[in-house]
Amino acid sequence: MVEALLRTKLLVPPLRPNLVPRPDLIARLNQGLQPGHKLTLVSASAGFGKTTLVSKWVQQCGRPVGWLTLDKGDNDLARFLTYFVAALRTAESNVGRGLLPTFQAPGNFNMEAALTVLLNALADLPGDLVLVLDDYHLIESRPVDEAIGFLIDHLPPQLHLVIVSRIDPSLPLSRLRASEQITELRVEDLRFSFDEAAVFLNQVVGFELSAAEVPRRGDACPGHGVCPLRHQWYYIGIGSLRRMFIVGVQLQVDVPYCSGKLSERRQEGAT
């Protein structure tokens, strides 16, 4: 019996309004599509906007895109490959058409034989496409890692793979770096610049801070090179709304600084 697929796992996450433009990072992702690059890895802890960045990028990358949001259930190899092929087919409907019943049939299957059929089908494509695997940190299965490693080793030039994760996947990253086949975006790449922080605080959060008031990394964290609260998410009330924002993560700024600035603004407006 063929298992029904959860189609929302195959949808690109919708973008929030008032995003901070990040043209430099978009350019880096575009550079990852150059010939010879097989993999783009976006790796950082929660709160750095990894999924948002890649969701924005796929809208303008110029290639058909398949998207798969992973969950813990995808540690089962057959389920993972079923969704992997289903995601590819949202970008190219003819890829792997006959493989889904193989993965969902009772009993074991020959992974390399099935992936060889898939790779050959990808190699016959007339155009290029991108496949994004989001939340890869939820994968703890060695067979799944081995399947992705096999795919990367033999990936035809028509497919570029993008992995979004909170931790580095158990894949041959060192070998890919040595052969210049990988593009990587990490914490220091994803942190807001001063100008981006100003846009975020003023246009997205609504602080209306002057340039002198925009916090810089480490503000309000005396005695610490890095604020001990840097990995927290903070809720700041603005009017009747409560907004979640990531100043503490992005700028390593202690929340009393930001809430104090907001309080000052409110007091000024009341006088």
PyMOL commands that set and color helices and strands:
alter all, ss='L'
color gray80, all
select helices_A, chain A and resi 7-10+23-31+50-58+72-75+77-91+100-104+111-123+136-138+142-153+173-178+187-190+194-205+247-251+255-270
alter helices_A, ss='H'
color red, helices_A
select strands_A, chain A and resi 39-43+65-69+129-134+159-165+182-185+234-238+241-245
alter strands_A, ss='S'
color yellow, strands_A
deselect
rebuild
show_as cartoon
